[in-house]
Amino acid sequence: MRLRVRLLKRTWPLEVPETEPTLGHLRSHLRQSLLCTWGYS
């Protein structure tokens, strides 16, 4: 699944390997892949 994540007027692509992920899986994938690049932990 391909998503776009928007934060502070900037958009980043996010690829999730599952076709129908749960909300918890999306949240953990977002935390692992994008939050570190944004400066969040």
TORBATI-523371 format. One line per 3 residues: number of its first residue (from 1); their letters; for each residue x, y, z of N, C-alpha, C. Coordinates in steps of 0.1 Angstrom, whole numbers, plus 5000, padded with zeros to 4 digits. Example, Ala and Ser with C-alpha at 12.3 -4.5 7.8 and 13.67 -1.06 7.14 Angstrom:
residues 2
1	as	5132/4943/5078/5123/4955/5078/5132/4967/5078  5128/4978/5071/5137/4989/5071/5129/5000/5079
//
This chain:
residues 41
1	mrl	5008/4988/5000/5000/5000/5000/5009/5012/5000  5006/5022/4992/5014/5034/4991/5005/5045/4997  5011/5053/5006/5004/5064/5013/5013/5076/5012
4	rvr	5006/5088/5014/5014/5100/5016/5011/5105/5030  5021/5109/5037/5020/5114/5050/5024/5129/5050  5015/5137/5056/5017/5152/5056/5019/5157/5070
7	llk	5029/5164/5072/5032/5170/5085/5039/5184/5083  5034/5194/5089/5039/5207/5088/5041/5212/5074  5031/5210/5066/5031/5214/5052/5041/5207/5043
10	rtw	5046/5196/5047/5055/5188/5039/5049/5174/5038  5051/5168/5026/5045/5155/5023/5056/5145/5020  5055/5133/5026/5065/5122/5023/5057/5109/5019
13	ple	5063/5102/5010/5057/5089/5006/5060/5078/5017  5050/5069/5019/5052/5058/5029/5047/5046/5022  5055/5036/5021/5051/5023/5015/5049/5013/5026
16	vpe	5038/5006/5027/5035/4996/5036/5033/4983/5029  5040/4972/5033/5040/4960/5025/5027/4953/5025  5018/4955/5035/5005/4948/5035/4995/4955/5027
19	tep	4985/4948/5022/4975/4954/5014/4964/4961/5023  4961/4954/5034/4951/4960/5043/4957/4960/5058  4966/4969/5061/4972/4969/5074/4962/4974/5085
22	tlg	4965/4970/5097/4957/4976/5108/4962/4989/5112  4955/4997/5120/4959/5010/5124/4972/5009/5132  4973/4999/5141/4985/4997/5149/4997/4994/5140
25	hlr	4995/4987/5130/5006/4984/5121/5010/4996/5113  5001/5004/5109/5004/5017/5102/5012/5026/5111  5007/5027/5124/5014/5036/5133/5028/5032/5136
28	shl	5030/5019/5138/5044/5014/5141/5053/5016/5128  5048/5014/5117/5056/5015/5104/5059/5030/5103  5050/5039/5105/5052/5053/5104/5063/5057/5115
31	rqs	5062/5052/5127/5072/5056/5137/5086/5051/5133  5087/5039/5127/5100/5034/5124/5106/5041/5112  5098/5044/5102/5104/5049/5090/5104/5064/5088
34	llc	5095/5072/5094/5095/5086/5091/5098/5095/5103  5094/5091/5115/5096/5100/5126/5110/5104/5130  5119/5094/5128/5133/5097/5130/5139/5107/5120
37	twg	5134/5107/5108/5139/5116/5098/5133/5130/5100  5122/5131/5107/5116/5144/5110/5121/5150/5123  5129/5142/5131/5135/5147/5143/5127/5143/5155
40	ys	5117/5135/5154/5109/5130/5165/5114/5116/5169  5111/5112/5182/5115/5099/5186/5103/5090/5189
//
